[in-house]
Amino acid sequence: MGRVGPGLAASWRLDADGRTWLVTLRQDARFADGSPVTSTDVRAGWTAGGSAGELRPGVSRLVESVVPISSRELAVTLRSHRTDVPFALAHSDLAVARLDPGSPWPLGTRASRIAADGDPSRGAAASAVTVTRDNLPPVRFLVAPGDSRDSLDRGVDLLLTRDPMALEYAATLPQFQSVAMAWRRVHVLLTPGRARSAPSLSEDARQALAADAVRGEARGARGPFWWKMLTDCEIPESPSPSRPSFAPRIVYDAGDGAARDIAERLVGLARGSTPATRAVLDALLPDRPRRKYERANGVTGEALTLALRRGNDAGYVFALDSRPVDACGGLQTLMDDARWLDPETIVPLIETRMHAIVRRGRSGLAAEWDGGVVIAGPGGPR
């Protein structure tokens, strides 16, 4: 329900300095092999390679420092300073795990085991991963690139997809039912040097973009938008790049099909000359002809991080969580990559959601407050 509750931590309190949280681990905290979880294990799990060195990049965006005080207590200073509750500690990047020398998978802090087909030591790719957790039946995740309809023919119990062809195919199979999940991702346009006075994209224009550009279910982004409602985040103002021109390309995450569709559509719109097109371009490219969309380039991983950090491109299509667990931390993470970004100039574009195709009578399914999927045996524990 979006409320903070105890997990690996039994309790937490704000230190007298108003910036550091003193966290106490549960007395019965254990790794999957039964060994106890200590504050030193937490810090090691948050550092690169499990050592006592620097915090991993995903962790350092949320955590400024972590210091073990005793075997069960540690002091955690967060990047975003709030005085009510430490939402950032619920972020999945701060999950605690320990490297297991006998397995390519780390040990988590639940009674779970992960086994993969194939031999990673010999370079064999896993075709499936089986997870055994607590008292639930094992769950087998198939690694199945390609046509999603093939997965349905292979006898899966649950398929998460945005593919309209897979949804149409599932509708012809009586053993499956489709469940629409929450609108969980909002795609936005990030523009280096964009002025706050630039016109916004209208709701009608956002809806037209969703209908015309995106393959799969999408809708125009609907407010209110969380990054416009943050009043208690201590995020330093970032300088905007002062460049006379930008590379005439719009960059997107190559692994995000919706971002690709949007970026390619924006390039097409930039070549148009109708009154409707000009109205959209006035919002997206108010500083024409200095800035142009001549091509869409998909990059990923370090290349995407580097492109965002440089801010040399005309624009970036990026996906954000519609309901982040820690909004201040989410904005800080984005601005760590795009240090030139002015949050007031983020342009919302479209929202997307997944559908769960579920085999009738087999997979219990529920949606959490943020749109995440909870799997359970029918009538059994989650």
Protein Blocks (a to p, Z undefined) as FASTA:
>chain_A
ZZacdfkbmbdcddfkopaccddddfklccfkopacdfklmmmmmpghhiabdcdfklmm
mpmbdcdfblmbccdddfbdcfkbcfklmpmklpccdddfkbcbdcdfbdcddddedjfk
nopacfbdcddehjbccddddddehjfklmmmnopabdcdfbfklmmmmmmpmkbccddd
ddfbdcddddehiafkbccddfklmmmmmmmmpgcjddddddddfklmcckbccdddddd
ddfbdcfbddddfklmklmmmmmmmmmmmmpcbfklmmmmmmmmmmbckbccfbdcddeh
jllmmmmmnopafbdcddddfbdfblmlmmmmmmmmmmmbcfklpccfbdcdddddddeh
kagcdddfkopacdddehiaZZ
